[in-house]
Amino acid sequence: MKEIAGVLNEHKDVKIKIIGHTDSDANYIANLTLSKKRAAAIKDALGKNYGICDRRIEIEGKGETDALGNNKTKEG
């Protein structure tokens, strides 16, 4: 987060999008809500801890969609 804040502070015209994810353990709606909360927490921390303007940060929650691995195994 510190590195991202450094880039944003150096380049005041840059905007970012933070996308939150979850595994597939809970139901779809709960996972979607949690993923949005995760993205919002990062956005809030960048503002509070590093002074990044919240208008420069878009957030999105993906829940359990777009997984990098298979959630049916421990490794996944």
PyMOL Python script that loads the backbone (N, CA, C, O; Angstrom):
from pymol import cmd

cmd.read_pdbstr("""\
ATOM      1  N   MET A   1       0.818  -1.174   0.000  1.00  0.00           N
ATOM      2  CA  MET A   1       0.000   0.000   0.000  1.00  0.00           C
ATOM      3  C   MET A   1       0.875   1.255   0.000  1.00  0.00           C
ATOM      4  O   MET A   1       0.549   2.251  -0.646  1.00  0.00           O
ATOM      5  N   LYS A   2       1.977   1.193   0.724  1.00  0.00           N
ATOM      6  CA  LYS A   2       2.887   2.333   0.786  1.00  0.00           C
ATOM      7  C   LYS A   2       3.447   2.660  -0.598  1.00  0.00           C
ATOM      8  O   LYS A   2       3.572   3.828  -0.966  1.00  0.00           O
ATOM      9  N   GLU A   3       3.780   1.622  -1.357  1.00  0.00           N
ATOM     10  CA  GLU A   3       4.317   1.841  -2.707  1.00  0.00           C
ATOM     11  C   GLU A   3       3.266   2.440  -3.639  1.00  0.00           C
ATOM     12  O   GLU A   3       3.567   3.333  -4.431  1.00  0.00           O
ATOM     13  N   ILE A   4       2.056   1.955  -3.542  1.00  0.00           N
ATOM     14  CA  ILE A   4       0.967   2.499  -4.361  1.00  0.00           C
ATOM     15  C   ILE A   4       0.730   3.965  -4.007  1.00  0.00           C
ATOM     16  O   ILE A   4       0.563   4.807  -4.889  1.00  0.00           O
ATOM     17  N   ALA A   5       0.718   4.258  -2.719  1.00  0.00           N
ATOM     18  CA  ALA A   5       0.533   5.641  -2.283  1.00  0.00           C
ATOM     19  C   ALA A   5       1.659   6.525  -2.800  1.00  0.00           C
ATOM     20  O   ALA A   5       1.422   7.669  -3.185  1.00  0.00           O
ATOM     21  N   GLY A   6       2.881   6.005  -2.813  1.00  0.00           N
ATOM     22  CA  GLY A   6       4.012   6.776  -3.328  1.00  0.00           C
ATOM     23  C   GLY A   6       3.830   7.129  -4.790  1.00  0.00           C
ATOM     24  O   GLY A   6       4.089   8.260  -5.202  1.00  0.00           O
ATOM     25  N   VAL A   7       3.386   6.165  -5.570  1.00  0.00           N
ATOM     26  CA  VAL A   7       3.141   6.432  -6.998  1.00  0.00           C
ATOM     27  C   VAL A   7       2.023   7.456  -7.160  1.00  0.00           C
ATOM     28  O   VAL A   7       2.134   8.379  -7.968  1.00  0.00           O
ATOM     29  N   LEU A   8       0.957   7.296  -6.399  1.00  0.00           N
ATOM     30  CA  LEU A   8      -0.160   8.238  -6.511  1.00  0.00           C
ATOM     31  C   LEU A   8       0.241   9.646  -6.071  1.00  0.00           C
ATOM     32  O   LEU A   8      -0.213  10.631  -6.653  1.00  0.00           O
ATOM     33  N   ASN A   9       1.082   9.742  -5.057  1.00  0.00           N
ATOM     34  CA  ASN A   9       1.532  11.065  -4.613  1.00  0.00           C
ATOM     35  C   ASN A   9       2.498  11.704  -5.614  1.00  0.00           C
ATOM     36  O   ASN A   9       2.534  12.927  -5.746  1.00  0.00           O
ATOM     37  N   GLU A  10       3.270  10.892  -6.310  1.00  0.00           N
ATOM     38  CA  GLU A  10       4.185  11.419  -7.330  1.00  0.00           C
ATOM     39  C   GLU A  10       3.456  11.823  -8.608  1.00  0.00           C
ATOM     40  O   GLU A  10       3.871  12.754  -9.298  1.00  0.00           O
ATOM     41  N   HIS A  11       2.391  11.133  -8.914  1.00  0.00           N
ATOM     42  CA  HIS A  11       1.654  11.352 -10.167  1.00  0.00           C
ATOM     43  C   HIS A  11       0.209  11.708  -9.831  1.00  0.00           C
ATOM     44  O   HIS A  11      -0.662  10.839  -9.786  1.00  0.00           O
ATOM     45  N   LYS A  12      -0.029  12.974  -9.601  1.00  0.00           N
ATOM     46  CA  LYS A  12      -1.323  13.453  -9.116  1.00  0.00           C
ATOM     47  C   LYS A  12      -2.466  13.251 -10.114  1.00  0.00           C
ATOM     48  O   LYS A  12      -3.633  13.357  -9.735  1.00  0.00           O
ATOM     49  N   ASP A  13      -2.158  12.965 -11.369  1.00  0.00           N
ATOM     50  CA  ASP A  13      -3.203  12.773 -12.368  1.00  0.00           C
ATOM     51  C   ASP A  13      -3.623  11.302 -12.511  1.00  0.00           C
ATOM     52  O   ASP A  13      -4.566  10.999 -13.243  1.00  0.00           O
ATOM     53  N   VAL A  14      -2.942  10.403 -11.830  1.00  0.00           N
ATOM     54  CA  VAL A  14      -3.231   8.972 -11.931  1.00  0.00           C
ATOM     55  C   VAL A  14      -4.428   8.618 -11.056  1.00  0.00           C
ATOM     56  O   VAL A  14      -4.542   9.052  -9.910  1.00  0.00           O
ATOM     57  N   LYS A  15      -5.322   7.810 -11.642  1.00  0.00           N
ATOM     58  CA  LYS A  15      -6.459   7.259 -10.911  1.00  0.00           C
ATOM     59  C   LYS A  15      -6.326   5.744 -10.942  1.00  0.00           C
ATOM     60  O   LYS A  15      -5.769   5.179 -11.883  1.00  0.00           O
ATOM     61  N   ILE A  16      -6.845   5.088  -9.901  1.00  0.00           N
ATOM     62  CA  ILE A  16      -6.751   3.638  -9.843  1.00  0.00           C
ATOM     63  C   ILE A  16      -8.114   3.022  -9.539  1.00  0.00           C
ATOM     64  O   ILE A  16      -9.046   3.695  -9.100  1.00  0.00           O
ATOM     65  N   LYS A  17      -8.191   1.728  -9.787  1.00  0.00           N
ATOM     66  CA  LYS A  17      -9.364   0.948  -9.434  1.00  0.00           C
ATOM     67  C   LYS A  17      -8.906  -0.211  -8.554  1.00  0.00           C
ATOM     68  O   LYS A  17      -8.015  -0.974  -8.927  1.00  0.00           O
ATOM     69  N   ILE A  18      -9.518  -0.331  -7.398  1.00  0.00           N
ATOM     70  CA  ILE A  18      -9.217  -1.408  -6.467  1.00  0.00           C
ATOM     71  C   ILE A  18     -10.343  -2.428  -6.566  1.00  0.00           C
ATOM     72  O   ILE A  18     -11.519  -2.090  -6.432  1.00  0.00           O
ATOM     73  N   ILE A  19      -9.965  -3.683  -6.804  1.00  0.00           N
ATOM     74  CA  ILE A  19     -10.956  -4.745  -6.947  1.00  0.00           C
ATOM     75  C   ILE A  19     -10.759  -5.753  -5.826  1.00  0.00           C
ATOM     76  O   ILE A  19      -9.685  -6.337  -5.680  1.00  0.00           O
ATOM     77  N   GLY A  20     -11.810  -5.951  -5.035  1.00  0.00           N
ATOM     78  CA  GLY A  20     -11.770  -6.919  -3.948  1.00  0.00           C
ATOM     79  C   GLY A  20     -12.267  -8.283  -4.405  1.00  0.00           C
ATOM     80  O   GLY A  20     -13.122  -8.380  -5.286  1.00  0.00           O
ATOM     81  N   HIS A  21     -11.730  -9.326  -3.805  1.00  0.00           N
ATOM     82  CA  HIS A  21     -12.093 -10.703  -4.124  1.00  0.00           C
ATOM     83  C   HIS A  21     -12.317 -11.490  -2.836  1.00  0.00           C
ATOM     84  O   HIS A  21     -11.923 -11.052  -1.754  1.00  0.00           O
ATOM     85  N   THR A  22     -12.952 -12.654  -2.962  1.00  0.00           N
ATOM     86  CA  THR A  22     -13.099 -13.603  -1.856  1.00  0.00           C
ATOM     87  C   THR A  22     -12.942 -15.015  -2.402  1.00  0.00           C
ATOM     88  O   THR A  22     -12.847 -15.221  -3.612  1.00  0.00           O
ATOM     89  N   ASP A  23     -12.915 -15.976  -1.497  1.00  0.00           N
ATOM     90  CA  ASP A  23     -12.999 -17.367  -1.937  1.00  0.00           C
ATOM     91  C   ASP A  23     -14.482 -17.714  -2.103  1.00  0.00           C
ATOM     92  O   ASP A  23     -15.333 -16.825  -2.061  1.00  0.00           O
ATOM     93  N   SER A  24     -14.788 -18.971  -2.287  1.00  0.00           N
ATOM     94  CA  SER A  24     -16.182 -19.355  -2.526  1.00  0.00           C
ATOM     95  C   SER A  24     -16.821 -20.038  -1.318  1.00  0.00           C
ATOM     96  O   SER A  24     -17.800 -20.768  -1.471  1.00  0.00           O
ATOM     97  N   ASP A  25     -16.281 -19.810  -0.121  1.00  0.00           N
ATOM     98  CA  ASP A  25     -16.802 -20.496   1.063  1.00  0.00           C
ATOM     99  C   ASP A  25     -18.211 -20.067   1.464  1.00  0.00           C
ATOM    100  O   ASP A  25     -19.014 -20.919   1.844  1.00  0.00           O
ATOM    101  N   ALA A  26     -18.530 -18.804   1.394  1.00  0.00           N
ATOM    102  CA  ALA A  26     -19.863 -18.319   1.788  1.00  0.00           C
ATOM    103  C   ALA A  26     -20.775 -18.254   0.564  1.00  0.00           C
ATOM    104  O   ALA A  26     -20.385 -18.661  -0.530  1.00  0.00           O
ATOM    105  N   ASN A  27     -21.978 -17.746   0.753  1.00  0.00           N
ATOM    106  CA  ASN A  27     -22.875 -17.628  -0.398  1.00  0.00           C
ATOM    107  C   ASN A  27     -22.481 -16.435  -1.266  1.00  0.00           C
ATOM    108  O   ASN A  27     -21.723 -15.564  -0.838  1.00  0.00           O
ATOM    109  N   TYR A  28     -22.995 -16.408  -2.466  1.00  0.00           N
ATOM    110  CA  TYR A  28     -22.602 -15.417  -3.468  1.00  0.00           C
ATOM    111  C   TYR A  28     -22.767 -13.976  -2.964  1.00  0.00           C
ATOM    112  O   TYR A  28     -21.847 -13.169  -3.099  1.00  0.00           O
ATOM    113  N   ILE A  29     -23.916 -13.652  -2.392  1.00  0.00           N
ATOM    114  CA  ILE A  29     -24.181 -12.275  -1.941  1.00  0.00           C
ATOM    115  C   ILE A  29     -23.240 -11.886  -0.800  1.00  0.00           C
ATOM    116  O   ILE A  29     -22.718 -10.771  -0.781  1.00  0.00           O
ATOM    117  N   ALA A  30     -23.024 -12.787   0.140  1.00  0.00           N
ATOM    118  CA  ALA A  30     -22.106 -12.493   1.244  1.00  0.00           C
ATOM    119  C   ALA A  30     -20.693 -12.254   0.719  1.00  0.00           C
ATOM    120  O   ALA A  30     -20.004 -11.342   1.176  1.00  0.00           O
ATOM    121  N   ASN A  31     -20.265 -13.064  -0.232  1.00  0.00           N
ATOM    122  CA  ASN A  31     -18.924 -12.890  -0.801  1.00  0.00           C
ATOM    123  C   ASN A  31     -18.816 -11.580  -1.568  1.00  0.00           C
ATOM    124  O   ASN A  31     -17.794 -10.898  -1.485  1.00  0.00           O
ATOM    125  N   LEU A  32     -19.844 -11.223  -2.302  1.00  0.00           N
ATOM    126  CA  LEU A  32     -19.828  -9.964  -3.049  1.00  0.00           C
ATOM    127  C   LEU A  32     -19.734  -8.779  -2.082  1.00  0.00           C
ATOM    128  O   LEU A  32     -18.962  -7.846  -2.304  1.00  0.00           O
ATOM    129  N   THR A  33     -20.518  -8.826  -1.021  1.00  0.00           N
ATOM    130  CA  THR A  33     -20.488  -7.759  -0.017  1.00  0.00           C
ATOM    131  C   THR A  33     -19.115  -7.657   0.642  1.00  0.00           C
ATOM    132  O   THR A  33     -18.581  -6.559   0.802  1.00  0.00           O
ATOM    133  N   LEU A  34     -18.546  -8.796   1.024  1.00  0.00           N
ATOM    134  CA  LEU A  34     -17.220  -8.810   1.651  1.00  0.00           C
ATOM    135  C   LEU A  34     -16.153  -8.262   0.710  1.00  0.00           C
ATOM    136  O   LEU A  34     -15.285  -7.500   1.136  1.00  0.00           O
ATOM    137  N   SER A  35     -16.210  -8.637  -0.545  1.00  0.00           N
ATOM    138  CA  SER A  35     -15.200  -8.153  -1.491  1.00  0.00           C
ATOM    139  C   SER A  35     -15.281  -6.637  -1.670  1.00  0.00           C
ATOM    140  O   SER A  35     -14.255  -5.971  -1.806  1.00  0.00           O
ATOM    141  N   LYS A  36     -16.494  -6.094  -1.669  1.00  0.00           N
ATOM    142  CA  LYS A  36     -16.653  -4.634  -1.761  1.00  0.00           C
ATOM    143  C   LYS A  36     -16.099  -3.951  -0.508  1.00  0.00           C
ATOM    144  O   LYS A  36     -15.463  -2.900  -0.595  1.00  0.00           O
ATOM    145  N   LYS A  37     -16.344  -4.553   0.649  1.00  0.00           N
ATOM    146  CA  LYS A  37     -15.824  -3.997   1.904  1.00  0.00           C
ATOM    147  C   LYS A  37     -14.300  -4.028   1.927  1.00  0.00           C
ATOM    148  O   LYS A  37     -13.668  -3.098   2.429  1.00  0.00           O
ATOM    149  N   ARG A  38     -13.710  -5.082   1.390  1.00  0.00           N
ATOM    150  CA  ARG A  38     -12.250  -5.167   1.329  1.00  0.00           C
ATOM    151  C   ARG A  38     -11.670  -4.058   0.461  1.00  0.00           C
ATOM    152  O   ARG A  38     -10.700  -3.407   0.848  1.00  0.00           O
ATOM    153  N   ALA A  39     -12.255  -3.846  -0.697  1.00  0.00           N
ATOM    154  CA  ALA A  39     -11.779  -2.785  -1.584  1.00  0.00           C
ATOM    155  C   ALA A  39     -11.966  -1.414  -0.926  1.00  0.00           C
ATOM    156  O   ALA A  39     -11.090  -0.554  -1.012  1.00  0.00           O
ATOM    157  N   ALA A  40     -13.103  -1.218  -0.275  1.00  0.00           N
ATOM    158  CA  ALA A  40     -13.370   0.061   0.404  1.00  0.00           C
ATOM    159  C   ALA A  40     -12.381   0.309   1.538  1.00  0.00           C
ATOM    160  O   ALA A  40     -11.979   1.449   1.771  1.00  0.00           O
ATOM    161  N   ALA A  41     -11.986  -0.752   2.246  1.00  0.00           N
ATOM    162  CA  ALA A  41     -11.025  -0.603   3.345  1.00  0.00           C
ATOM    163  C   ALA A  41      -9.673  -0.124   2.832  1.00  0.00           C
ATOM    164  O   ALA A  41      -9.018   0.694   3.476  1.00  0.00           O
ATOM    165  N   ILE A  42      -9.258  -0.627   1.684  1.00  0.00           N
ATOM    166  CA  ILE A  42      -7.988  -0.186   1.096  1.00  0.00           C
ATOM    167  C   ILE A  42      -8.094   1.272   0.662  1.00  0.00           C
ATOM    168  O   ILE A  42      -7.179   2.065   0.883  1.00  0.00           O
ATOM    169  N   LYS A  43      -9.217   1.614   0.043  1.00  0.00           N
ATOM    170  CA  LYS A  43      -9.437   3.005  -0.378  1.00  0.00           C
ATOM    171  C   LYS A  43      -9.390   3.936   0.832  1.00  0.00           C
ATOM    172  O   LYS A  43      -8.733   4.976   0.791  1.00  0.00           O
ATOM    173  N   ASP A  44     -10.080   3.566   1.900  1.00  0.00           N
ATOM    174  CA  ASP A  44     -10.090   4.380   3.118  1.00  0.00           C
ATOM    175  C   ASP A  44      -8.695   4.519   3.717  1.00  0.00           C
ATOM    176  O   ASP A  44      -8.307   5.604   4.150  1.00  0.00           O
ATOM    177  N   ALA A  45      -7.950   3.432   3.743  1.00  0.00           N
ATOM    178  CA  ALA A  45      -6.595   3.468   4.309  1.00  0.00           C
ATOM    179  C   ALA A  45      -5.677   4.367   3.479  1.00  0.00           C
ATOM    180  O   ALA A  45      -4.862   5.105   4.034  1.00  0.00           O
ATOM    181  N   LEU A  46      -5.806   4.307   2.158  1.00  0.00           N
ATOM    182  CA  LEU A  46      -4.985   5.193   1.313  1.00  0.00           C
ATOM    183  C   LEU A  46      -5.301   6.659   1.594  1.00  0.00           C
ATOM    184  O   LEU A  46      -4.407   7.505   1.568  1.00  0.00           O
ATOM    185  N   GLY A  47      -6.553   6.955   1.858  1.00  0.00           N
ATOM    186  CA  GLY A  47      -6.931   8.328   2.190  1.00  0.00           C
ATOM    187  C   GLY A  47      -6.452   8.750   3.566  1.00  0.00           C
ATOM    188  O   GLY A  47      -5.824   9.799   3.712  1.00  0.00           O
ATOM    189  N   LYS A  48      -6.740   7.949   4.566  1.00  0.00           N
ATOM    190  CA  LYS A  48      -6.415   8.296   5.952  1.00  0.00           C
ATOM    191  C   LYS A  48      -4.921   8.272   6.239  1.00  0.00           C
ATOM    192  O   LYS A  48      -4.406   9.151   6.930  1.00  0.00           O
ATOM    193  N   ASN A  49      -4.225   7.272   5.714  1.00  0.00           N
ATOM    194  CA  ASN A  49      -2.814   7.104   6.047  1.00  0.00           C
ATOM    195  C   ASN A  49      -1.854   7.821   5.102  1.00  0.00           C
ATOM    196  O   ASN A  49      -0.725   8.134   5.481  1.00  0.00           O
ATOM    197  N   TYR A  50      -2.300   8.080   3.877  1.00  0.00           N
ATOM    198  CA  TYR A  50      -1.385   8.645   2.879  1.00  0.00           C
ATOM    199  C   TYR A  50      -1.918   9.894   2.191  1.00  0.00           C
ATOM    200  O   TYR A  50      -1.247  10.452   1.322  1.00  0.00           O
ATOM    201  N   GLY A  51      -3.111  10.341   2.564  1.00  0.00           N
ATOM    202  CA  GLY A  51      -3.661  11.578   2.011  1.00  0.00           C
ATOM    203  C   GLY A  51      -4.088  11.499   0.552  1.00  0.00           C
ATOM    204  O   GLY A  51      -4.123  12.520  -0.135  1.00  0.00           O
ATOM    205  N   ILE A  52      -4.412  10.306   0.069  1.00  0.00           N
ATOM    206  CA  ILE A  52      -4.841  10.159  -1.317  1.00  0.00           C
ATOM    207  C   ILE A  52      -6.319  10.544  -1.421  1.00  0.00           C
ATOM    208  O   ILE A  52      -7.149  10.041  -0.663  1.00  0.00           O
ATOM    209  N   CYS A  53      -6.639  11.415  -2.337  1.00  0.00           N
ATOM    210  CA  CYS A  53      -8.007  11.880  -2.539  1.00  0.00           C
ATOM    211  C   CYS A  53      -8.884  10.718  -3.003  1.00  0.00           C
ATOM    212  O   CYS A  53      -8.529   9.995  -3.934  1.00  0.00           O
ATOM    213  N   ASP A  54     -10.021  10.549  -2.353  1.00  0.00           N
ATOM    214  CA  ASP A  54     -10.886   9.411  -2.676  1.00  0.00           C
ATOM    215  C   ASP A  54     -11.490   9.487  -4.074  1.00  0.00           C
ATOM    216  O   ASP A  54     -11.942   8.470  -4.600  1.00  0.00           O
ATOM    217  N   ARG A  55     -11.505  10.658  -4.681  1.00  0.00           N
ATOM    218  CA  ARG A  55     -12.031  10.783  -6.059  1.00  0.00           C
ATOM    219  C   ARG A  55     -11.099  10.139  -7.076  1.00  0.00           C
ATOM    220  O   ARG A  55     -11.490   9.928  -8.224  1.00  0.00           O
ATOM    221  N   ARG A  56      -9.889   9.830  -6.676  1.00  0.00           N
ATOM    222  CA  ARG A  56      -8.923   9.194  -7.577  1.00  0.00           C
ATOM    223  C   ARG A  56      -8.982   7.673  -7.520  1.00  0.00           C
ATOM    224  O   ARG A  56      -8.270   6.983  -8.249  1.00  0.00           O
ATOM    225  N   ILE A  57      -9.840   7.162  -6.644  1.00  0.00           N
ATOM    226  CA  ILE A  57      -9.889   5.719  -6.438  1.00  0.00           C
ATOM    227  C   ILE A  57     -11.306   5.205  -6.668  1.00  0.00           C
ATOM    228  O   ILE A  57     -12.255   5.642  -6.018  1.00  0.00           O
ATOM    229  N   GLU A  58     -11.425   4.284  -7.589  1.00  0.00           N
ATOM    230  CA  GLU A  58     -12.678   3.584  -7.846  1.00  0.00           C
ATOM    231  C   GLU A  58     -12.573   2.212  -7.193  1.00  0.00           C
ATOM    232  O   GLU A  58     -11.493   1.621  -7.162  1.00  0.00           O
ATOM    233  N   ILE A  59     -13.673   1.707  -6.677  1.00  0.00           N
ATOM    234  CA  ILE A  59     -13.645   0.375  -6.085  1.00  0.00           C
ATOM    235  C   ILE A  59     -14.690  -0.524  -6.738  1.00  0.00           C
ATOM    236  O   ILE A  59     -15.696  -0.066  -7.280  1.00  0.00           O
ATOM    237  N   GLU A  60     -14.411  -1.816  -6.664  1.00  0.00           N
ATOM    238  CA  GLU A  60     -15.341  -2.819  -7.179  1.00  0.00           C
ATOM    239  C   GLU A  60     -15.151  -4.106  -6.383  1.00  0.00           C
ATOM    240  O   GLU A  60     -14.037  -4.435  -5.975  1.00  0.00           O
ATOM    241  N   GLY A  61     -16.223  -4.814  -6.173  1.00  0.00           N
ATOM    242  CA  GLY A  61     -16.155  -6.119  -5.540  1.00  0.00           C
ATOM    243  C   GLY A  61     -16.509  -7.198  -6.550  1.00  0.00           C
ATOM    244  O   GLY A  61     -17.508  -7.092  -7.260  1.00  0.00           O
ATOM    245  N   LYS A  62     -15.697  -8.219  -6.610  1.00  0.00           N
ATOM    246  CA  LYS A  62     -15.939  -9.329  -7.540  1.00  0.00           C
ATOM    247  C   LYS A  62     -16.453 -10.569  -6.819  1.00  0.00           C
ATOM    248  O   LYS A  62     -16.879 -11.529  -7.460  1.00  0.00           O
ATOM    249  N   GLY A  63     -16.414 -10.552  -5.488  1.00  0.00           N
ATOM    250  CA  GLY A  63     -16.840 -11.738  -4.757  1.00  0.00           C
ATOM    251  C   GLY A  63     -15.987 -12.928  -5.117  1.00  0.00           C
ATOM    252  O   GLY A  63     -14.758 -12.852  -5.108  1.00  0.00           O
ATOM    253  N   GLU A  64     -16.646 -14.033  -5.436  1.00  0.00           N
ATOM    254  CA  GLU A  64     -15.933 -15.271  -5.766  1.00  0.00           C
ATOM    255  C   GLU A  64     -15.704 -15.432  -7.260  1.00  0.00           C
ATOM    256  O   GLU A  64     -15.120 -16.427  -7.691  1.00  0.00           O
ATOM    257  N   THR A  65     -16.155 -14.466  -8.058  1.00  0.00           N
ATOM    258  CA  THR A  65     -15.953 -14.560  -9.505  1.00  0.00           C
ATOM    259  C   THR A  65     -14.522 -14.179  -9.857  1.00  0.00           C
ATOM    260  O   THR A  65     -13.839 -13.531  -9.064  1.00  0.00           O
ATOM    261  N   ASP A  66     -14.073 -14.568 -11.017  1.00  0.00           N
ATOM    262  CA  ASP A  66     -12.733 -14.244 -11.520  1.00  0.00           C
ATOM    263  C   ASP A  66     -11.612 -14.787 -10.640  1.00  0.00           C
ATOM    264  O   ASP A  66     -10.569 -14.149 -10.491  1.00  0.00           O
ATOM    265  N   ALA A  67     -11.826 -15.954 -10.062  1.00  0.00           N
ATOM    266  CA  ALA A  67     -10.803 -16.553  -9.202  1.00  0.00           C
ATOM    267  C   ALA A  67      -9.566 -16.937 -10.014  1.00  0.00           C
ATOM    268  O   ALA A  67      -9.674 -17.369 -11.162  1.00  0.00           O
ATOM    269  N   LEU A  68      -8.414 -16.778  -9.415  1.00  0.00           N
ATOM    270  CA  LEU A  68      -7.158 -17.180 -10.055  1.00  0.00           C
ATOM    271  C   LEU A  68      -6.940 -18.682  -9.978  1.00  0.00           C
ATOM    272  O   LEU A  68      -6.254 -19.263 -10.819  1.00  0.00           O
ATOM    273  N   GLY A  69      -7.525 -19.302  -8.971  1.00  0.00           N
ATOM    274  CA  GLY A  69      -7.349 -20.737  -8.793  1.00  0.00           C
ATOM    275  C   GLY A  69      -8.681 -21.405  -8.492  1.00  0.00           C
ATOM    276  O   GLY A  69      -9.699 -20.734  -8.320  1.00  0.00           O
ATOM    277  N   ASN A  70      -8.667 -22.706  -8.431  1.00  0.00           N
ATOM    278  CA  ASN A  70      -9.844 -23.492  -8.126  1.00  0.00           C
ATOM    279  C   ASN A  70     -10.041 -23.499  -6.623  1.00  0.00           C
ATOM    280  O   ASN A  70      -9.145 -23.919  -5.891  1.00  0.00           O
ATOM    281  N   ASN A  71     -11.176 -23.051  -6.149  1.00  0.00           N
ATOM    282  CA  ASN A  71     -11.443 -22.997  -4.713  1.00  0.00           C
ATOM    283  C   ASN A  71     -11.868 -24.339  -4.122  1.00  0.00           C
ATOM    284  O   ASN A  71     -12.216 -24.408  -2.943  1.00  0.00           O
ATOM    285  N   LYS A  72     -11.844 -25.396  -4.915  1.00  0.00           N
ATOM    286  CA  LYS A  72     -12.279 -26.701  -4.425  1.00  0.00           C
ATOM    287  C   LYS A  72     -11.151 -27.481  -3.759  1.00  0.00           C
ATOM    288  O   LYS A  72     -11.390 -28.520  -3.144  1.00  0.00           O
ATOM    289  N   THR A  73      -9.913 -26.980  -3.880  1.00  0.00           N
ATOM    290  CA  THR A  73      -8.796 -27.641  -3.225  1.00  0.00           C
ATOM    291  C   THR A  73      -8.085 -26.654  -2.300  1.00  0.00           C
ATOM    292  O   THR A  73      -8.223 -25.443  -2.470  1.00  0.00           O
ATOM    293  N   LYS A  74      -7.344 -27.146  -1.344  1.00  0.00           N
ATOM    294  CA  LYS A  74      -6.601 -26.289  -0.418  1.00  0.00           C
ATOM    295  C   LYS A  74      -5.595 -25.426  -1.177  1.00  0.00           C
ATOM    296  O   LYS A  74      -5.429 -24.245  -0.872  1.00  0.00           O
ATOM    297  N   GLU A  75      -4.925 -26.017  -2.166  1.00  0.00           N
ATOM    298  CA  GLU A  75      -3.945 -25.269  -2.948  1.00  0.00           C
ATOM    299  C   GLU A  75      -4.603 -24.145  -3.750  1.00  0.00           C
ATOM    300  O   GLU A  75      -4.032 -23.069  -3.923  1.00  0.00           O
ATOM    301  N   GLY A  76      -5.802 -24.417  -4.228  1.00  0.00           N
ATOM    302  CA  GLY A  76      -6.534 -23.428  -5.033  1.00  0.00           C
ATOM    303  C   GLY A  76      -6.996 -22.268  -4.204  1.00  0.00           C
ATOM    304  O   GLY A  76      -7.625 -21.348  -4.727  1.00  0.00           O
TER     305      GLY A  76
END
""", "prot")
cmd.dss("prot")
cmd.show_as("cartoon", "prot")
cmd.util.cbc("prot")
cmd.orient("prot")
